[in-house]
Amino acid sequence: MTAVAPSQNNAAPARRRVRWPAPATLAGILLVIIFAALYLFTLDDGLRPGELEGGDLITHQYAQVQGRPSNAPGYPLYTMGGWLWFHLGRLILGRDHNPIPILSSYSTLWALVAIWLLYRLILEVTRASDPDRGDSGRGLRGERGLWPVAAIVTVFYGLTYFFWYYAVTTEQYTSAVAWTLAVVLIAFRWERVRRDGYLMGLAFLMGIALAHMVTLLFIAPPLLWFVLRAEPRLLRRPRLIAGVVALALLPLFSYLYVYVRGAQHSEWRGAGQWASTGQWFLSFLSTRQGRAELTWSLRPFLTKEFPALIWRELTWPGLIAGVLGIAAIGRRRAIMLYATLVIYLAFCWIDRLGNWFQVIMPAYALLAVGLGAGVGWLWRRVGTGETRRWGTWLARAVVVLGLFALVIYRGVVSYPRADSSQRAEDTGLQPGWAILADDPPAGTAVLGTLHETLALNYLTGIWGVRPDVRSVTSEQAQMLLAAGTPVAVTDAALPLVPVEVSPSAHYSALGRTLVALHAVPAQDLTQAGAAALGELRPWTHDFGGELQLEAGRIGENRATGETVALLVWQAKATPSQDWAVSVRLTQGGKEIAQVDREHPVNGAYPTGRWSPGEVVADAYSFALPPGAAPDGLTVVVYRRLADGSFANLDAARFPLP
C-alpha cells in the first residue's frame, strides 16, 4: 500500500514573524510625533494689535482663507495648499473654531516635513561611504547612518527659536526649509545611486520654487555644478534635458490662479493704477516692492541684528561645528553646500531690509547638516585605531553629552520666546469682539478707529462671525446715513462724527461700545435701535416733566466682563438744560459702583440737542469687584451750578432681579 502524504490543509499554520521598522525609522517617526506635540502645544492662537496692521503673517492668513494672492509674486502653490488646509480644518473642527490655530498649523505641517527631511539627510551624510569615489556604502559598517546623532542634532535644530517660532505661526518659512532639505537630500541620493528619477524630482522642485519663493533658487547654481561635476555626460542626453525642463516649467501654470483672482477682485491688487489685469499681473510678478527693499550698498556688514543672530541661534559651538562639519560629507557635497551658504550670505548683505529671512532659515538647516556630519565623523574617528573599548565609549559619551547640553540650552532659551499660545499681548481682536458684543442690528455699517476696523474685518471676514456687519470709512458712513442705512460708530470714533460725517447727526447707544447714528430723531424704541438690545425692563420715571425714563436693562458685556446698565429715555419736550446723569449700583442699600456723565451717550449727545419726542438709549459700564451682586439701581438727573454745587432734577430707584 502506498502511503499518502497528509494534506497541507491539515498542517499547522506557520507563525508569521512580525517585522518591526528599523531603529532609524522608528527614531524618525518618534521625532516627528514629539515635535508635533510640542508645536501644537505652543501653537499661535491670537493676534497682537500690530500684527493686524500688515506683514506676512496677516497677509498669508487673508490669502489662505479667501483664496487671494499673497505677497508678490503670489505664492500660488503655497496659498492654494493653505486654502485647502484651512477649509478642511474648518469642516472638521466647525465654523466656530478659532481660525488662527488652523492657519498656524499649516506652518506646523511644513515644519514636521522639514524635521523628517533633516533627520533623513543627516542619516545620509553620516553613512560610512565616500561619494566622491563612487562608494555607495554597501557592506560598510554604519551604512544606514548614525541615527542617534541624526536624532539629537535634529532636536537641536527643531528647538532653535526662529524655526520653532515660524513653525507655530502663519508664515511660509518652514516650507522654504523643507524645500531646501528635500533638494539637498535628493541630490545626495542621486549622487549615490545615479537614477534619473532623482533628477526629475530635482527639476520639479526647481519649478515649485519658481511658483513659491524665488529666493530658494539661490541653490540652483551650486546644484547644477554638483550634478554636472558628478555626471558631465548628462548634457549629451537631450531627451532627459527636455523632460527636466518640462517638469521645471509645469508648476508655473499655477500662476493662472493669481491672474484669475486678480481679475475677479481688483480690490486685492494693492496700491497702484494699471490699464488692465495683464499689466497688473506682470507688475505683480516682477516683485517691484521686494526689489525696492534691496540696499545695494557697501555699508558695514555687521549690524546689531545680523549676522549676530546666527551665532545666537546656533550658539558658537554649534555654528563652528556646523561650518567645519560640512567638510566631512565629501568634497563635491561640501563645495555645493559652502557655495550655497556664500550666496545666502551675499543676499543677506544686499537685502538686510527685506527678504533675507527667506534664506537665513534654510542656511540654519544646512549648518545643522554640517553639525551632524561633523559629529558623525568624530563619532567614527574615536571608534577606530588602537583605542581601548572603554576609551571609545567614554569619548562618544562626551560627544553625546555635548550635544545634549546644546539641546537643553537651546530649548530653555527658545521656549519663552517661541511659545505663541495664550500670549497676554494677543489683544488685537478685543476691539472687534467689543463691537460685536453689543449685538448690532443686521446689516449695520460700523465706523471705528484703525485698530477697531482691522479687528472687526478679521472677525467678520476670517473668523466668520457676523459677516453681515461691516466696517466703513467716514465718507461711506456719511452716504449711508443720508440713505437711511443702519450706521453705528464706536465710542472711540465718536469725535469723528461731527467733523467727518454729520454735525447734526442724532445718537443712541447700542451698548457699551457702539452708538447708532440717525439722520432724523428716533421716535420709538425700534428707530432708536433699542429693539435689538434684548429684553427691557419697565423702568419708568418722569424727571421733572422734561425727560421720561421709558425702560432699561442690566447685563454683562461678553467681551469685557463688565456690568452694563442701559437706559432708554424720551424727551417730553426740548430739555431746558444740558442735564447730567449719574447711575449707581447698590447692594443691601449700600452703594458699590457709580458712573457720572456730564452728557448722555458717552458724553457726545447733550440733552439740549434732543428734540421733543426723541427716544435716546444710553449705556453705562461698571467694573465691579469680585463677588459683588448688585440688587438695586439708582438714576439721578442733575446739573452743576455756577458756584460748583449740584442741583438734582430728580432721582429714581429700581430693584434688580
C-alpha positions in Angstrom: 0.0 0.0 0.0 1.3 3.4 -0.9 1.4 5.9 1.9 -0.4 9.2 1.3 1.1 12.4 2.5 -1.0 14.4 4.8 -2.9 17.3 3.2 -1.3 20.7 3.5 -4.7 22.0 4.7 -4.3 19.9 7.8 -0.9 21.2 8.6 -0.5 23.6 11.5 -0.2 27.2 10.2 3.3 28.6 10.5 3.6 31.7 12.6 4.4 34.8 10.7 7.2 36.8 12.2 6.4 40.4 12.9 8.9 42.7 11.2 9.4 46.0 13.0 10.8 49.0 11.3 14.5 49.6 11.6 15.6 51.6 14.7 16.5 54.5 12.4 12.9 54.6 11.0 11.4 54.3 14.5 13.5 57.2 15.8 12.5 59.4 12.9 8.8 58.7 13.5 9.2 59.4 17.2 10.9 62.7 16.4 8.0 63.8 14.2 5.5 62.8 16.9 7.4 64.7 19.7 7.7 67.8 17.6 4.1 67.7 16.5 3.1 67.6 20.2 5.5 70.4 21.1 4.5 72.7 18.2 0.8 72.1 18.7 1.1 72.8 22.4 2.8 76.2 21.6 0.6 77.0 18.5 -0.3 80.6 17.9 -3.9 81.3 18.8 -4.2 85.1 18.9 -3.0 88.3 17.3 -1.2 91.3 18.6 -2.6 94.7 17.5 0.5 95.4 15.3 0.1 92.1 13.5 -3.3 93.2 12.2 -1.8 96.3 10.6 0.2 94.4 8.0 3.1 92.0 7.4 3.5 88.5 6.1 1.6 86.8 8.9 -1.7 88.6 8.4 -1.3 88.7 4.6 -0.9 84.9 4.5 -4.0 84.5 6.7 -6.2 86.5 4.5 -4.8 84.8 1.4 -5.3 81.3 2.6 -8.8 82.0 3.9 -10.1 84.0 0.9 -8.1 82.4 -1.8 -6.4 85.7 -2.8 -2.9 86.2 -4.0 -0.4 86.7 -1.2 2.7 88.9 -1.3 4.2 89.2 -4.8 4.7 87.0 -6.7 1.7 85.5 -5.0 3.0 82.1 -3.7 0.3 80.4 -5.7 1.1 76.8 -4.8 1.6 77.5 -1.1 -1.5 79.7 -0.9 -3.7 77.2 -2.7 -2.5 74.5 -0.3 -3.2 76.7 2.7 -6.7 77.5 1.4 -7.4 73.7 1.2 -5.9 73.1 4.6 -7.9 75.9 6.3 -11.2 74.9 4.8 -10.7 71.2 5.6 -9.8 72.2 9.2 -12.9 74.3 9.5 -15.0 71.5 8.1 -13.6 69.1 10.7 -13.5 71.4 13.7 -16.5 73.5 13.0 -17.0 77.0 11.8 -17.0 78.4 15.3 -13.4 77.2 15.9 -10.7 79.7 16.3 -9.2 80.1 12.8 -5.8 81.2 14.0 -4.5 77.8 15.2 -5.8 76.2 12.0 -3.9 78.7 9.8 -0.8 78.4 12.0 -0.9 74.6 11.9 -0.3 74.8 8.1 3.2 76.1 9.0 3.5 73.3 11.5 2.7 70.8 8.8 5.7 72.0 6.7 7.9 72.2 9.9 7.3 68.5 10.5 8.1 67.7 6.9 11.3 69.7 7.4 12.1 67.8 10.6 11.7 64.5 8.9 13.8 65.5 5.9 16.6 67.0 8.1 16.8 63.7 10.0 17.0 61.6 6.8 19.6 64.0 5.4 21.8 63.7 8.4 21.5 59.9 8.2 22.6 60.3 4.5 25.7 62.3 5.3 26.7 60.1 8.3 26.9 56.9 6.1 30.3 55.2 6.1 31.0 55.9 2.5 32.9 58.3 0.2 30.6 59.6 -2.5 33.5 61.3 -4.4 34.9 57.8 -5.1 31.5 56.4 -6.1 31.4 54.3 -2.9 27.7 53.7 -2.1 28.5 52.3 1.4 27.2 48.8 0.7 28.6 46.4 3.1 30.3 49.0 5.2 29.8 49.4 8.9 27.3 52.2 9.6 25.9 52.4 6.0 22.5 53.3 7.3 23.8 56.4 9.1 24.2 57.2 12.7 20.6 57.6 13.8 21.3 58.7 17.4 23.5 61.5 16.1 20.9 62.4 13.5 18.1 62.4 16.1 19.9 64.6 18.6 21.1 67.2 16.0 17.5 67.3 14.5 16.1 68.0 18.0 18.7 70.8 18.4 17.6 72.4 15.1 13.9 72.0 15.9 14.4 73.9 19.1 16.1 76.9 17.5 14.0 80.0 18.1 13.3 81.1 14.5 12.4 77.7 13.3 10.2 77.0 16.3 8.5 80.4 16.1 7.8 80.1 12.4 6.6 76.5 12.9 3.8 77.8 15.2 2.8 81.0 13.4 1.3 81.8 10.0 4.4 82.2 7.9 5.9 80.4 4.8 9.5 80.0 6.1 9.2 76.4 7.3 8.1 75.4 3.7 11.3 77.0 2.5 13.4 74.9 4.9 11.5 71.7 3.8 12.0 72.5 0.1 15.8 73.2 0.6 16.3 70.0 2.6 14.4 68.0 0.0 16.6 69.3 -2.8 19.8 68.5 -0.9 18.6 65.0 0.1 17.5 64.1 -3.4 20.8 65.5 -4.9 22.9 63.4 -2.5 20.9 60.3 -3.1 21.2 60.8 -6.8 24.9 61.1 -6.5 24.9 57.7 -4.7 22.6 55.7 -6.9 22.6 57.7 -10.2 18.9 57.2 -11.0 17.2 59.6 -13.5 14.1 59.7 -11.3 16.0 61.8 -8.7 17.0 64.3 -11.4 13.4 64.6 -12.5 12.4 65.2 -8.9 15.0 68.0 -8.6 13.7 69.6 -11.7 10.1 69.6 -10.4 11.3 71.1 -7.1 13.0 73.9 -9.1 9.7 74.6 -10.7 8.0 74.7 -7.4 10.5 77.3 -6.2 9.5 79.4 -9.2 5.9 79.2 -8.1 6.6 79.7 -4.5 9.6 81.6 -3.1 12.1 82.5 -5.8 14.9 83.2 -3.4 15.1 79.4 -2.9 16.6 79.2 -6.4 19.9 80.6 -5.0 20.8 76.9 -4.5 20.3 76.2 -8.2 23.8 77.3 -9.5 25.7 75.1 -6.9 23.3 72.3 -7.5 23.8 72.4 -11.3 27.6 72.4 -10.8 27.2 69.5 -8.4 25.2 67.4 -10.9 27.4 68.1 -13.9 30.6 67.6 -11.9 29.4 64.2 -10.9 28.0 63.3 -14.3 29.1 65.6 -17.2 27.7 63.2 -19.8 24.1 64.4 -18.9 24.5 67.2 -21.3 24.5 64.6 -24.1 21.1 63.3 -23.3 18.6 65.6 -25.0 15.5 63.6 -24.0 16.4 63.8 -20.4 17.1 67.5 -20.6 13.7 68.1 -22.3 12.0 66.1 -19.6 13.8 68.1 -16.9 12.9 71.4 -18.5 9.2 70.4 -18.9 8.9 69.4 -15.2 10.6 72.6 -14.1 8.1 74.7 -16.1 5.0 72.7 -15.1 4.4 74.4 -11.7 4.3 77.8 -13.4 0.8 77.1 -14.6 -0.2 77.7 -11.0 0.2 81.5 -11.7 -3.1 81.3 -13.7 -4.7 81.3 -10.2 -3.0 84.7 -9.4 -4.2 86.1 -12.7 -7.8 84.9 -12.3 -8.1 86.0 -8.7 -6.7 89.4 -9.6 -9.2 89.8 -12.4 -12.1 88.8 -10.2 -11.1 91.1 -7.3 -9.5 94.3 -8.4 -9.6 95.5 -4.8 -7.0 92.8 -4.0 -4.3 94.3 -6.3 -2.9 96.8 -3.9 -1.9 100.4 -4.4 -1.3 101.5 -7.9 -3.0 102.1 -11.3 -3.0 99.6 -14.1 -4.6 99.8 -17.5 -5.5 96.1 -17.5 -5.4 92.9 -15.5 -2.4 91.8 -17.6 -0.5 94.9 -16.8 -1.1 94.4 -13.1 -0.2 90.8 -13.4 3.2 91.4 -14.9 3.9 94.2 -12.4 2.9 91.9 -9.6 5.2 89.0 -10.8 8.1 91.4 -11.0 8.0 91.8 -7.2 8.7 95.5 -7.6 8.2 96.1 -3.8 10.6 93.4 -2.9 13.3 94.7 -5.2 12.8 98.2 -3.8 13.9 96.9 -0.4 17.3 95.9 -1.6 20.0 98.0 -0.1 22.7 97.5 -2.7 25.2 99.3 -0.6 28.7 98.6 0.7 27.9 99.6 4.3 29.5 97.6 7.1 28.1 94.1 7.1 27.9 93.7 10.9 24.7 95.1 12.4 23.1 94.6 15.8 20.7 92.1 14.3 22.6 90.4 11.6 24.8 88.3 11.5 24.9 88.2 15.3 21.6 86.3 15.4 23.3 83.4 13.6 25.5 82.5 16.5 22.8 83.4 19.0 20.6 80.9 17.3 23.0 78.1 16.6 25.4 79.0 19.5 29.1 79.4 18.9 29.9 75.7 19.3 27.0 74.7 17.0 28.0 77.3 14.4 31.7 76.4 14.3 31.0 72.7 14.3 28.4 73.1 11.6 30.7 75.1 9.3 33.6 72.7 9.8 31.5 69.6 9.7 30.3 70.3 6.1 33.8 69.4 5.0 33.2 65.8 6.3 30.5 65.0 3.8 32.7 64.6 0.7 34.4 67.2 -1.5 31.6 67.7 -4.1 28.9 67.8 -1.5 30.8 70.2 0.7 31.5 72.6 -2.2 27.8 72.6 -3.1 26.8 73.5 0.5 29.6 76.0 1.0 28.7 77.8 -2.2 25.1 77.9 -1.3 25.9 79.4 2.1 28.1 82.0 0.5 25.3 83.1 -1.9 22.9 83.2 1.0 25.4 85.4 2.9 25.7 87.8 0.0 22.0 88.1 -0.4 21.5 88.8 3.3 24.1 91.6 3.0 22.2 93.1 0.0 18.7 92.6 1.4 19.1 93.3 5.0 15.8 95.4 5.0 13.7 92.8 3.2 13.5 89.1 2.5 16.8 87.8 4.0 14.8 85.6 6.3 13.8 83.5 3.3 17.4 82.3 3.1 18.6 82.5 6.6 16.2 79.8 7.7 17.4 77.2 5.2 21.0 78.3 6.0 20.5 77.2 9.6 19.3 73.9 8.4 22.3 73.3 6.2 24.6 74.2 9.1 22.7 71.7 11.2 23.5 69.1 8.5 27.2 70.1 8.8 26.9 69.7 12.6 25.5 66.2 12.2 28.2 65.3 9.7 31.0 66.7 11.9 29.7 64.8 14.9 29.4 61.6 12.8 33.0 62.0 11.6 34.1 62.4 15.2 32.0 59.5 16.3 33.7 57.1 13.9 37.1 58.7 14.5 37.1 57.8 18.2 36.0 54.3 17.4 38.9 53.3 15.2 42.6 52.6 15.7 44.1 51.1 18.9 41.7 53.0 21.2 40.5 50.7 24.0 36.8 49.9 24.1 36.2 51.9 27.3 38.0 54.8 25.8 35.8 54.7 22.8 32.6 54.7 24.8 34.0 57.5 27.1 34.8 59.7 24.1 31.4 59.1 22.5 29.7 59.8 25.8 31.4 63.2 25.9 30.2 63.9 22.3 26.6 62.9 23.3 26.7 65.0 26.5 27.9 68.0 24.5 25.0 67.6 22.1 22.5 67.2 24.9 23.9 70.4 26.5 23.3 72.3 23.3 19.8 70.8 23.1 18.9 71.7 26.7 20.3 75.2 26.3 18.5 75.9 23.1 15.2 74.6 24.4 15.4 76.6 27.6 16.3 79.8 25.8 13.8 79.4 22.9 10.7 78.2 24.7 9.6 81.5 26.4 10.1 83.4 23.1 8.7 80.8 20.7 5.7 79.8 22.7 2.9 81.6 20.9 -0.1 80.2 22.7 -2.2 82.2 25.2 0.0 85.3 25.0 -1.0 88.2 27.2 -0.2 90.7 24.4 -2.6 89.0 22.0 -5.2 91.7 22.4 -5.6 92.7 18.7 -9.1 91.2 18.3 -10.5 92.6 21.5 -11.8 95.8 19.9 -13.7 93.7 17.3 -15.2 91.5 20.0 -16.3 94.6 21.9 -18.2 95.8 18.9 -19.9 92.5 18.2 -20.7 92.1 22.0 -23.2 95.0 21.5 -25.1 92.8 19.1 -25.7 95.4 16.4 -28.7 95.1 14.1 -28.4 93.0 11.0 -26.6 94.9 8.2 -25.1 97.5 10.4 -22.2 99.5 9.0 -19.6 100.4 11.7 -17.3 103.4 11.7 -14.4 102.8 14.1 -10.7 103.6 14.7 -8.0 101.8 12.7 -7.5 99.1 15.3 -11.2 98.6 15.7 -11.7 98.4 11.9 -8.9 95.9 11.5 -10.2 93.7 14.3 -13.8 93.8 13.1 -12.7 93.0 9.5 -10.8 90.0 10.8 -13.7 88.6 12.8 -16.2 89.1 10.1 -14.0 88.1 7.1 -11.7 85.4 8.6 -13.4 84.1 11.7 -16.8 84.3 10.0 -18.6 85.9 13.0 -21.5 88.2 12.0 -20.5 88.6 8.3 -23.5 90.9 7.9 -21.7 93.6 9.9 -19.1 95.6 8.0 -16.7 98.4 8.6 -16.9 101.7 6.7 -15.0 104.9 6.3 -16.2 108.3 7.3 -17.1 109.1 3.7 -19.1 105.9 3.4 -20.8 106.5 6.7 -21.9 109.9 5.5 -23.5 108.5 2.4 -25.2 105.6 4.3 -26.5 107.9 6.9 -28.2 110.1 4.3 -29.6 107.0 2.7 -31.2 105.7 5.9 -29.0 102.6 6.2 -28.1 101.5 9.7 -24.9 103.1 10.7 -23.1 102.8 14.1 -20.0 104.4 15.4 -17.7 103.2 18.2 -17.1 105.1 21.4 -13.5 105.8 20.4 -14.5 107.1 16.9 -17.3 109.4 18.2 -15.2 112.6 17.8 -15.0 111.9 14.1 -18.8 112.1 13.5 -19.4 115.9 13.8 -16.2 116.6 11.8 -16.3 113.9 9.1 -19.8 112.5 9.0 -22.5 114.9 10.1 -22.6 117.7 12.7 -26.4 117.3 13.0 -26.5 113.5 13.5 -28.6 112.1 16.3 -27.2 109.5 18.7 -28.5 106.5 20.6 -26.4 103.9 22.4 -26.5 100.3 21.2 -24.4 99.1 24.1 -21.1 99.7 25.8 -19.1 100.3 22.6 -21.5 101.1 19.8 -23.6 104.2 19.2 -26.3 104.3 16.5 -26.4 107.3 14.2 -29.6 108.8 12.8 -30.2 111.5 10.3 -33.5 112.3 12.0 -34.6 111.9 15.6 -35.8 108.5 16.6 -39.4 108.5 17.7 -39.7 105.0 19.1 -37.7 102.1 20.5 -37.3 100.4 17.2 -35.9 103.5 15.4 -33.5 104.1 18.3 -32.2 100.6 17.9 -33.5 99.6 21.4 -35.4 96.7 19.9 -32.1 94.9 19.3 -30.9 95.5 22.8 -32.6 92.5 24.4 -35.3 92.3 26.9 -36.0 95.6 28.5 -37.5 96.1 32.0 -40.3 98.6 32.7 -38.1 101.1 34.5 -40.2 104.2 34.1 -39.9 107.6 35.8 -40.8 111.2 34.9 -37.9 113.5 35.6 -39.3 117.0 36.1 -41.6 116.9 33.1 -38.6 117.2 30.8 -37.2 113.7 30.5 -39.1 110.4 30.7 -37.2 107.2 31.6 -39.0 104.6 29.4 -37.2 101.3 30.1 -33.9 99.8 30.8 -31.9 96.6 31.4 -28.7 95.4 33.1 -26.4 92.7 31.9 -22.8 91.6 31.3 -20.7 92.5 28.4 -19.3 89.3 26.8 -16.1 91.0 25.6 -15.0 92.8 28.8 -16.9 91.1 31.6 -18.2 94.4 32.8 -21.7 95.0 34.0 -23.6 97.3 31.6 -26.7 99.2 32.5 -28.7 100.6 29.6 -31.4 103.3 30.0 -33.9 104.3 27.3 -35.0 107.9 27.5 -37.6 110.1 25.8 -37.6 113.8 25.7 -41.1 115.0 26.6 -40.1 118.5 25.4 -36.9 120.2 24.4 -34.9 120.0 27.7 -34.3 123.4 29.3 -30.8 122.4 30.4 -27.9 120.1 29.4 -28.6 117.6 32.1 -26.0 115.3 33.5 -26.8 111.7 34.5 -25.4 109.6 37.4 -26.1 105.9 37.5 -25.3 104.0 40.7 -25.5 100.3 41.7 -26.3 99.3 45.3 -26.1 96.1 47.3 -28.1 95.8 50.5 -28.7 99.6 50.4 -25.0 100.4 50.1 -23.6 102.0 47.0 -20.9 99.8 45.4 -20.4 101.5 42.0 -21.1 104.8 40.4 -20.7 106.4 36.9 -21.3 110.1 36.3 -21.6 111.5 32.9 -21.9 115.2 32.0 -23.7 114.4 28.8 -25.5 111.2 27.8 -24.3 108.7 25.1 -20.7 108.7 26.2 -20.7 112.4 26.6 -21.4 113.1 22.9 -25.1 114.0 23.0 -26.1 116.8 25.3 -29.8 116.8 26.3 -30.1 120.4 24.9 -29.8 118.9 21.4 -32.7 116.4 22.0 -35.9 117.0 20.0 -39.4 116.7 21.5 -40.5 113.1 21.5 -37.0 111.8 20.6 -36.0 108.4 22.0 -32.4 108.0 23.1 -30.7 104.9 24.6 -27.7 105.4 26.9 -25.3 102.8 28.3 -23.1 102.8 31.5 -20.5 100.2 32.2 -19.2 99.1 35.6 -16.2 97.1 36.6 -17.5 95.5 39.8 -15.3 94.0 42.4 -15.2 90.2 42.7 -18.3 88.8 44.5 -20.4 91.9 44.0 -24.1 91.2 43.4 -26.0 94.5 43.0 -29.6 94.4 43.9 -30.6 98.0 43.2 -30.1 100.7 40.6 -30.3 104.5 41.2 -30.6 107.1 38.4 -30.0 110.8 39.2 -30.5 113.6 36.7 -28.7 116.8 37.8 -26.7 119.8 36.7 -23.7 121.6 38.0 -24.3 125.2 39.2 -22.0 128.2 38.6 -20.7 128.0 42.2 -19.7 124.4 41.7 -22.6 122.9 43.7 -25.1 120.5 42.2 -28.9 120.7 41.7 -30.9 117.5 41.1 -33.7 117.4 38.7 -34.9 114.1 40.2 -33.8 110.7 41.3 -35.3 107.2 40.7 -34.6 103.8 42.3 -35.3 100.4 40.8 -34.8 96.9 42.2 -32.7 94.5 40.3 -33.6 90.8 39.9 
